[in-house]
Amino acid sequence: MGNKRRSYDAEFKMELVLMVLSGRELKDVAAEHDIHRSLLSRWKKEFLNGGQKALVHKNKKKNNTKEKKLKKELERMQRIIGEQRAQIDILKKKPWQD
């Protein structure tokens, strides 16, 4: 018999973590939802460290095109700023007055 891993969505994980954080016993919440206590404990730790985003299954994370666009725009702006700094440095030296 092979054990098939179950996949849980972020909302489900957060719901269970919030139950524990509100005072319910971790072992009771885990038993009620038929999950291992160590799994729920890990979700709690991840949630406390990174909020709901940390609970999203890593294999299901979508490529965030908005994030990629923002990163590309940031790189473009940094390149422009670098070019402008070089131009300012040249102008400060006033090579035409030597």
DRENTORKOL-3810 file (N, C-alpha, C; in nm, 4 decimals):
REM DRENTORKOL-3810
@n.u->0.0821; n.v->-0.1196; n.w->0.0000; ca.u->0.0000; ca.v->0.0000; ca.w->0.0000; c.u->0.0856; c.v->0.1248; c.w->0.0000
@n.u->0.0602; n.v->0.2154; n.w->-0.0931; ca.u->0.1357; ca.v->0.3401; ca.w->-0.0982; c.u->0.0609; c.v->0.4511; c.w->-0.0282
@n.u->0.1324; n.v->0.5316; n.w->0.0423; ca.u->0.0716; ca.v->0.6481; ca.w->0.1053; c.u->0.0678; c.v->0.7625; c.w->0.0066
@n.u->-0.0523; n.v->0.8088; n.w->-0.0230; ca.u->-0.0649; ca.v->0.9238; ca.w->-0.1116; c.u->-0.0730; c.v->1.0491; c.w->-0.0256
@n.u->0.0118; n.v->1.1438; n.w->-0.0555; ca.u->0.0124; ca.v->1.2677; ca.w->0.0209; c.u->-0.1108; c.v->1.3493; c.w->-0.0114
@n.u->-0.1724; n.v->1.4001; n.w->0.0915; ca.u->-0.2862; ca.v->1.4867; ca.w->0.0718; c.u->-0.2362; c.v->1.6298; c.w->0.0600
@n.u->-0.3092; n.v->1.7079; n.w->-0.0136; ca.u->-0.2729; ca.v->1.8479; ca.w->-0.0319; c.u->-0.3810; c.v->1.9334; c.w->0.0328
@n.u->-0.3405; n.v->2.0341; n.w->0.1050; ca.u->-0.4336; ca.v->2.1222; ca.w->0.1749; c.u->-0.4149; c.v->2.2637; c.w->0.1240
@n.u->-0.5251; n.v->2.3349; n.w->0.1055; ca.u->-0.5122; ca.v->2.4731; ca.w->0.0595; c.u->-0.4829; c.v->2.5657; c.w->0.1774
@n.u->-0.4380; n.v->2.6845; n.w->0.1447; ca.u->-0.3933; ca.v->2.7801; ca.w->0.2460; c.u->-0.5060; c.v->2.8179; c.w->0.3414
@n.u->-0.6287; n.v->2.8285; n.w->0.2896; ca.u->-0.7406; ca.v->2.8684; ca.w->0.3746; c.u->-0.7674; c.v->2.7629; c.w->0.4828
@n.u->-0.7609; n.v->2.6349; n.w->0.4427; ca.u->-0.7821; ca.v->2.5264; ca.w->0.5384; c.u->-0.6738; c.v->2.5289; c.w->0.6462
@n.u->-0.5498; n.v->2.5444; n.w->0.6037; ca.u->-0.4380; ca.v->2.5476; ca.w->0.6978; c.u->-0.4544; c.v->2.6639; c.w->0.7950
@n.u->-0.4888; n.v->2.7810; n.w->0.7402; ca.u->-0.5033; ca.v->2.8988; ca.w->0.8240; c.u->-0.6169; c.v->2.8809; c.w->0.9237
@n.u->-0.7270; n.v->2.8208; n.w->0.8794; ca.u->-0.8409; ca.v->2.7974; ca.w->0.9678; c.u->-0.7992; c.v->2.7127; c.w->1.0879
@n.u->-0.7254; n.v->2.6057; n.w->1.0624; ca.u->-0.6809; ca.v->2.5182; ca.w->1.1707; c.u->-0.5807; c.v->2.5878; c.w->1.2624
@n.u->-0.4888; n.v->2.6623; n.w->1.2030; ca.u->-0.3898; ca.v->2.7356; ca.w->1.2830; c.u->-0.4604; c.v->2.8371; c.w->1.3721
@n.u->-0.5592; n.v->2.9065; n.w->1.3181; ca.u->-0.6322; ca.v->3.0055; ca.w->1.3977; c.u->-0.7092; c.v->2.9397; c.w->1.5119
@n.u->-0.7582; n.v->2.8173; n.w->1.4900; ca.u->-0.8235; ca.v->2.7433; ca.w->1.5987; c.u->-0.7259; c.v->2.7221; c.w->1.7131
@n.u->-0.6041; n.v->2.6818; n.w->1.6772; ca.u->-0.5011; ca.v->2.6565; ca.w->1.7793; c.u->-0.4626; c.v->2.7875; c.w->1.8476
@n.u->-0.4453; n.v->2.8930; n.w->1.7694; ca.u->-0.4051; ca.v->3.0213; ca.w->1.8268; c.u->-0.5143; c.v->3.0807; c.w->1.9155
@n.u->-0.6388; n.v->3.0423; n.w->1.8902; ca.u->-0.7482; ca.v->3.0948; ca.w->1.9722; c.u->-0.7644; c.v->3.0184; c.w->2.1030
@n.u->-0.6818; n.v->2.9145; n.w->2.1233; ca.u->-0.6830; ca.v->2.8467; ca.w->2.2519; c.u->-0.7177; c.v->2.6993; c.w->2.2487
@n.u->-0.7601; n.v->2.6485; n.w->2.1361; ca.u->-0.7907; ca.v->2.5055; ca.w->2.1284; c.u->-0.6615; c.v->2.4255; c.w->2.1303
@n.u->-0.6686; n.v->2.3067; n.w->2.1850; ca.u->-0.5520; ca.v->2.2192; ca.w->2.1921; c.u->-0.5127; c.v->2.1727; c.w->2.0526
@n.u->-0.3849; n.v->2.1822; n.w->2.0197; ca.u->-0.3341; ca.v->2.1411; ca.w->1.8898; c.u->-0.3695; c.v->1.9950; c.w->1.8612
@n.u->-0.3526; n.v->1.9091; n.w->1.9597; ca.u->-0.3805; ca.v->1.7662; ca.w->1.9407; c.u->-0.5277; c.v->1.7422; c.w->1.9101
@n.u->-0.6166; n.v->1.8207; n.w->1.9698; ca.u->-0.7603; ca.v->1.8041; ca.w->1.9454; c.u->-0.7980; c.v->1.8490; c.w->1.8042
@n.u->-0.7440; n.v->1.9629; n.w->1.7627; ca.u->-0.7722; ca.v->2.0140; ca.w->1.6276; c.u->-0.7184; c.v->1.9160; c.w->1.5238
@n.u->-0.5989; n.v->1.8658; n.w->1.5462; ca.u->-0.5381; ca.v->1.7703; ca.w->1.4524; c.u->-0.6225; c.v->1.6432; c.w->1.4432
@n.u->-0.6647; n.v->1.5907; n.w->1.5563; ca.u->-0.7447; ca.v->1.4676; ca.w->1.5572; c.u->-0.8802; c.v->1.4909; c.w->1.4897
@n.u->-0.9394; n.v->1.6030; n.w->1.5180; ca.u->-1.0706; ca.v->1.6353; ca.w->1.4607; c.u->-1.0669; c.v->1.6410; c.w->1.3075
@n.u->-0.9536; n.v->1.6838; n.w->1.2537; ca.u->-0.9413; ca.v->1.7008; ca.w->1.1081; c.u->-0.8544; c.v->1.5923; c.w->1.0443
@n.u->-0.8211; n.v->1.4899; n.w->1.1229; ca.u->-0.7484; ca.v->1.3726; ca.w->1.0745; c.u->-0.6156; c.v->1.4095; c.w->1.0071
@n.u->-0.5396; n.v->1.4927; n.w->1.0776; ca.u->-0.4043; ca.v->1.5259; ca.w->1.0314; c.u->-0.3082; c.v->1.5013; c.w->1.1472
@n.u->-0.1832; n.v->1.4857; n.w->1.1159; ca.u->-0.0828; ca.v->1.4599; ca.w->1.2190; c.u->-0.0538; c.v->1.5887; c.w->1.2955
@n.u->-0.0327; n.v->1.5742; n.w->1.4257; ca.u->-0.0042; ca.v->1.6910; ca.w->1.5101; c.u->0.1194; c.v->1.7666; c.w->1.4633
@n.u->0.2206; n.v->1.6928; n.w->1.4186; ca.u->0.3443; ca.v->1.7606; ca.w->1.3755; c.u->0.3196; c.v->1.8456; c.w->1.2510
@n.u->0.2278; n.v->1.8013; n.w->1.1651; ca.u->0.1942; ca.v->1.8796; ca.w->1.0463; c.u->0.1271; c.v->2.0099; c.w->1.0865
@n.u->0.0305; n.v->2.0012; n.w->1.1759; ca.u->-0.0378; ca.v->2.1217; ca.w->1.2231; c.u->0.0590; c.v->2.2127; c.w->1.2976
@n.u->0.1491; n.v->2.1536; n.w->1.3721; ca.u->0.2507; ca.v->2.2324; ca.w->1.4430; c.u->0.3389; c.v->2.3081; c.w->1.3439
@n.u->0.3757; n.v->2.2414; n.w->1.2338; ca.u->0.4578; ca.v->2.3068; ca.w->1.1310; c.u->0.3809; c.v->2.4211; c.w->1.0653
@n.u->0.2513; n.v->2.3975; n.w->1.0352; ca.u->0.1695; ca.v->2.5030; ca.w->0.9756; c.u->0.1626; c.v->2.6239; c.w->1.0688
@n.u->0.1484; n.v->2.5978; n.w->1.1976; ca.u->0.1411; ca.v->2.7068; ca.w->1.2955; c.u->0.2712; c.v->2.7869; c.w->1.2940
@n.u->0.3833; n.v->2.7153; n.w->1.2958; ca.u->0.5139; ca.v->2.7821; ca.w->1.2946; c.u->0.5314; c.v->2.8641; c.w->1.1662
@n.u->0.4949; n.v->2.8047; n.w->1.0504; ca.u->0.5065; ca.v->2.8760; ca.w->0.9234; c.u->0.4165; c.v->2.9989; c.w->0.9208
@n.u->0.2966; n.v->2.9830; n.w->0.9753; ca.u->0.2031; ca.v->3.0955; ca.w->0.9782; c.u->0.2583; c.v->3.2085; c.w->1.0640
@n.u->0.3084; n.v->3.1745; n.w->1.1799; ca.u->0.3626; ca.v->3.2772; ca.w->1.2690; c.u->0.4853; c.v->3.3444; c.w->1.2082
@n.u->0.5597; n.v->3.2695; n.w->1.1273; ca.u->0.6784; ca.v->3.3265; ca.w->1.0635; c.u->0.6473; c.v->3.4035; c.w->0.9368
@n.u->0.5435; n.v->3.3656; n.w->0.8651; ca.u->0.5215; ca.v->3.4305; ca.w->0.7362; c.u->0.3782; c.v->3.4595; c.w->0.6987
@n.u->0.2847; n.v->3.4394; n.w->0.7890; ca.u->0.1460; ca.v->3.4671; ca.w->0.7569; c.u->0.0886; c.v->3.3672; c.w->0.6577
@n.u->-0.0229; n.v->3.4001; n.w->0.5992; ca.u->-0.0940; ca.v->3.3087; ca.w->0.5107; c.u->-0.0112; c.v->3.2698; c.w->0.3893
@n.u->0.0708; n.v->3.3595; n.w->0.3366; ca.u->0.1517; ca.v->3.3280; ca.w->0.2188; c.u->0.2408; c.v->3.2073; c.w->0.2426
@n.u->0.2912; n.v->3.1922; n.w->0.3647; ca.u->0.3803; ca.v->3.0814; ca.w->0.3959; c.u->0.3075; c.v->2.9473; c.w->0.3940
@n.u->0.1754; n.v->2.9508; n.w->0.4017; ca.u->0.0986; ca.v->2.8274; ca.w->0.4047; c.u->0.0605; c.v->2.7773; c.w->0.2660
@n.u->0.0829; n.v->2.8557; n.w->0.1638; ca.u->0.0502; ca.v->2.8128; ca.w->0.0289; c.u->0.1465; c.v->2.7026; c.w->-0.0108
@n.u->0.0944; n.v->2.5946; n.w->-0.0620; ca.u->0.1774; ca.v->2.4799; ca.w->-0.1006; c.u->0.2792; c.v->2.5254; c.w->-0.2037
@n.u->0.4045; n.v->2.4964; n.w->-0.1808; ca.u->0.5125; ca.v->2.5463; ca.w->-0.2657; c.u->0.4976; c.v->2.5030; c.w->-0.4115
@n.u->0.4469; n.v->2.3839; n.w->-0.4366; ca.u->0.4314; ca.v->2.3365; ca.w->-0.5738; c.u->0.3174; c.v->2.4054; c.w->-0.6465
@n.u->0.2301; n.v->2.4708; n.w->-0.5740; ca.u->0.1141; ca.v->2.5315; ca.w->-0.6365; c.u->0.1286; c.v->2.6826; c.w->-0.6514
@n.u->0.2426; n.v->2.7345; n.w->-0.6112; ca.u->0.2629; ca.v->2.8790; ca.w->-0.6252; c.u->0.2683; c.v->2.9137; c.w->-0.7729
@n.u->0.1893; n.v->3.0106; n.w->-0.8110; ca.u->0.1862; ca.v->3.0512; ca.w->-0.9514; c.u->0.2971; c.v->3.1527; c.w->-0.9760
@n.u->0.3424; n.v->3.1572; n.w->-1.1008; ca.u->0.4368; ca.v->3.2613; ca.w->-1.1378; c.u->0.3611; c.v->3.3920; c.w->-1.1361
@n.u->0.4056; n.v->3.4802; n.w->-1.0565; ca.u->0.3363; ca.v->3.6072; ca.w->-1.0407; c.u->0.3873; c.v->3.7045; c.w->-1.1465
@n.u->0.3083; n.v->3.7216; n.w->-1.2515; ca.u->0.3515; ca.v->3.8075; ca.w->-1.3620; c.u->0.3637; c.v->3.9524; c.w->-1.3174
@n.u->0.2783; n.v->3.9949; n.w->-1.2257; ca.u->0.2873; ca.v->4.1325; ca.w->-1.1763; c.u->0.4210; c.v->4.1539; c.w->-1.1058
@n.u->0.4614; n.v->4.0563; n.w->-1.0259; ca.u->0.5889; ca.v->4.0654; ca.w->-0.9550; c.u->0.7044; c.v->4.0691; c.w->-1.0539
@n.u->0.6973; n.v->3.9862; n.w->-1.1582; ca.u->0.8022; ca.v->3.9854; ca.w->-1.2593; c.u->0.8104; c.v->4.1200; c.w->-1.3303
@n.u->0.6945; n.v->4.1793; n.w->-1.3622; ca.u->0.6927; ca.v->4.3092; ca.w->-1.4291; c.u->0.7533; c.v->4.4161; c.w->-1.3396
@n.u->0.7179; n.v->4.4126; n.w->-1.2113; ca.u->0.7719; ca.v->4.5107; ca.w->-1.1178; c.u->0.9227; c.v->4.4951; c.w->-1.1022
@n.u->0.9689; n.v->4.3711; n.w->-1.0994; ca.u->1.1123; ca.v->4.3458; ca.w->-1.0878; c.u->1.1859; c.v->4.3983; c.w->-1.2107
@n.u->1.1279; n.v->4.3757; n.w->-1.3276; ca.u->1.1881; ca.v->4.4215; ca.w->-1.4522; c.u->1.1921; c.v->4.5742; c.w->-1.4565
@n.u->1.0820; n.v->4.6368; n.w->-1.4114; ca.u->1.0757; ca.v->4.7835; ca.w->-1.4083; c.u->1.1787; c.v->4.8390; c.w->-1.3096
@n.u->1.1956; n.v->4.7736; n.w->-1.1960; ca.u->1.2949; ca.v->4.8164; ca.w->-1.0973; c.u->1.4352; c.v->4.8104; c.w->-1.1563
@n.u->1.4661; n.v->4.7020; n.w->-1.2266; ca.u->1.5973; ca.v->4.6896; ca.w->-1.2895; c.u->1.6188; c.v->4.7991; c.w->-1.3931
@n.u->1.5147; n.v->4.8304; n.w->-1.4706; ca.u->1.5238; ca.v->4.9365; ca.w->-1.5712; c.u->1.5504; c.v->5.0714; c.w->-1.5044
@n.u->1.4784; n.v->5.0991; n.w->-1.3972; ca.u->1.4955; ca.v->5.2264; ca.w->-1.3265; c.u->1.6348; c.v->5.2353; c.w->-1.2638
@n.u->1.6839; n.v->5.1250; n.w->-1.2090; ca.u->1.8189; ca.v->5.1252; ca.w->-1.1507; c.u->1.9233; c.v->5.1516; c.w->-1.2576
@n.u->1.9032; n.v->5.0974; n.w->-1.3765; ca.u->1.9956; ca.v->5.1205; ca.w->-1.4868; c.u->1.9942; c.v->5.2688; c.w->-1.5258
@n.u->1.8750; n.v->5.3283; n.w->-1.5327; ca.u->1.8624; ca.v->5.4703; ca.w->-1.5675; c.u->1.9311; c.v->5.5563; c.w->-1.4624
@n.u->1.9086; n.v->5.5232; n.w->-1.3347; ca.u->1.9711; ca.v->5.5995; ca.w->-1.2258; c.u->2.1224; c.v->5.5893; c.w->-1.2350
@n.u->2.1733; n.v->5.4721; n.w->-1.2650; ca.u->2.3181; ca.v->5.4546; ca.w->-1.2800; c.u->2.3738; c.v->5.5401; c.w->-1.3925
@n.u->2.3017; n.v->5.5430; n.w->-1.5049; ca.u->2.3462; ca.v->5.6259; ca.w->-1.6180; c.u->2.3436; c.v->5.7737; c.w->-1.5812
@n.u->2.2387; n.v->5.8144; n.w->-1.5092; ca.u->2.2290; ca.v->5.9549; ca.w->-1.4701; c.u->2.3383; c.v->5.9929; c.w->-1.3715
@n.u->2.3728; n.v->5.9025; n.w->-1.2817; ca.u->2.4826; ca.v->5.9302; ca.w->-1.1879; c.u->2.6127; c.v->5.9524; c.w->-1.2633
@n.u->2.6364; n.v->5.8693; n.w->-1.3633; ca.u->2.7581; ca.v->5.8837; ca.w->-1.4429; c.u->2.7583; c.v->6.0184; c.w->-1.5138
@n.u->2.6448; n.v->6.0585; n.w->-1.5691; ca.u->2.6358; ca.v->6.1880; ca.w->-1.6380; c.u->2.6590; c.v->6.3032; c.w->-1.5404
@n.u->2.6029; n.v->6.2927; n.w->-1.4210; ca.u->2.6206; ca.v->6.3974; ca.w->-1.3202; c.u->2.7676; c.v->6.4079; c.w->-1.2811
@n.u->2.8333; n.v->6.2940; n.w->-1.2611; ca.u->2.9752; ca.v->6.2948; ca.w->-1.2256; c.u->3.0580; c.v->6.3632; c.w->-1.3339
@n.u->3.0263; n.v->6.3347; n.w->-1.4582; ca.u->3.0984; ca.v->6.3966; ca.w->-1.5697; c.u->3.0753; c.v->6.5476; c.w->-1.5689
@n.u->2.9499; n.v->6.5887; n.w->-1.5479; ca.u->2.9183; ca.v->6.7314; ca.w->-1.5483; c.u->2.9821; c.v->6.8046; c.w->-1.4300
@n.u->2.9935; n.v->6.7385; n.w->-1.3159; ca.u->3.0558; ca.v->6.7999; ca.w->-1.1990; c.u->3.2034; c.v->6.8286; c.w->-1.2245
@n.u->3.2688; n.v->6.7444; n.w->-1.3032; ca.u->3.4114; ca.v->6.7623; ca.w->-1.3322; c.u->3.4349; c.v->6.8746; c.w->-1.4324
@n.u->3.3321; n.v->6.9147; n.w->-1.5037; ca.u->3.3389; ca.v->7.0217; ca.w->-1.6037; c.u->3.4583; c.v->7.0061; c.w->-1.6946
@n.u->3.4655; n.v->6.9000; n.w->-1.7727; ca.u->3.5816; ca.v->6.8749; ca.w->-1.8575; c.u->3.6032; c.v->6.9854; c.w->-1.9623
@n.u->3.5022; n.v->7.0596; n.w->-1.9962; ca.u->3.5156; ca.v->7.1641; ca.w->-2.0976; c.u->3.5879; c.v->7.2867; c.w->-2.0444
@n.u->3.6058; n.v->7.2945; n.w->-1.9100; ca.u->3.6744; ca.v->7.4093; ca.w->-1.8527; c.u->3.8212; c.v->7.3840; c.w->-1.8267
@n.u->3.8706; n.v->7.2688; n.w->-1.8578; ca.u->4.0133; ca.v->7.2382; ca.w->-1.8341; c.u->4.1042; c.v->7.3012; c.w->-1.9328
END
